[in-house]
Amino acid sequence: MNSTETLDVIARRYACRSFLDTPVPPEQLRLVAEAGVKAPSALNRQPWRLVVVSDRSTLTRIDQVGMARLKDADPEGFARVQSRGGLLLYNAPAVVLIASEPLDTPWPVAMDAGIVASHVALAATSLGLDTCVAAMPGLAFEDPELRAQYMPEGFDFAIAVLMGYAATPGRTPHEPDVTKIRYV
């Protein structure tokens, strides 16, 4: 059976939780961000904005503020992140923050943000980057100063896509459980 390039990218993407310090080239960041804004949305409202962060001091600050909040909010989750290196961003040299606009609509804005995250993660993987889709960095944006500085006005943190080059390359994705599929 033949496979398409898209299916190959989907098959090799995994959640990378340990990145090298190697910066992601600006051209790749642009291509990934543009792939994100090409995502469809309910009624084409596009209730999201992307914030691409590759400044190391900003990433460190997001990690520090987020970890402090995680320690208070979820001690068990904090311990788990500590066991994986103690960083919410896993040392990723670049992060795409996806912010969503709260809308009074029956269509879930979070779903639109998830579609954007999927576009971003798959585009990054197709360019040879490793990724991790993560919600926990949102803890950092509960801080009013960070929120005001990095979230567009009127938007809330929705999800983040961490990206860079794996510190331990060669990891494989989880084994898909096809028993979770029901055909009707």
C-alpha positions, 0 to 999 in steps of 0.5 A, a space after each residue: 500500500 502506498 502512503 502519501 507524504 502527509 501520512 508519513 509526517 503524521 506517522 513519524 510525529 511524536 511528543 518531544 520532551 527534550 530539545 537541544 539549544 539549537 535555534 530554529 531558523 527564522 524561515 522555518 518559523 515563518 513557514 510553520 506560522 503561516 501553515 497555522 494561519 491556513 487552518 480552517 475554523 468554524 464559519 471562517 471566524 479565525 478566532 485565534 492569533 499566533 505568537 511565535 517566541 524564540 527569544 531565550 530569555 522570554 522562554 526561560 521566563 515562561 518556564 519559571 512562571 509556569 513552573 511556580 504556578 504548576 507547583 501550587 496548582 498540581 503538585 503531582 504534575 509538578 513532580 512529573 515535569 520535574 522528573 522530565 527535566 523541570 521545564 514546561 517548555 522542555 528547553 524548546 528553542 521556539 514555541 508557537 503560542 496559540 491564543 483564542 478569542 472568547 466568542 459567544 457561539 455554540 462552536 467551540 473556539 478551543 477546537 479551532 485552536 486545536 486545528 491550528 496546533 495540528 497544522 503547526 505541529 505537522 508543518 514543523 515535523 515536515 520541515 525536520 523539527 521535533 514538536 510537543 503540543 502542550 497546554 501546561 505553558 498556559 499556566 504562565 499566562 495566568 500571570 497578568 504581566 506575562 499575559 499583557 506582554 504576550 497575549 493579544 488583547 482580548 485573547 486567552 492562551 489556548 495551546 502551545 506547540 514547542 519545537 526544535 531539534 530533539 536532544 535524543 533523536 530517534 524516538 518513535 511515536 506511540 503505537 496507535 491503538 486501532 481498537 479505539 476506532 469504530 466503523 459504522 
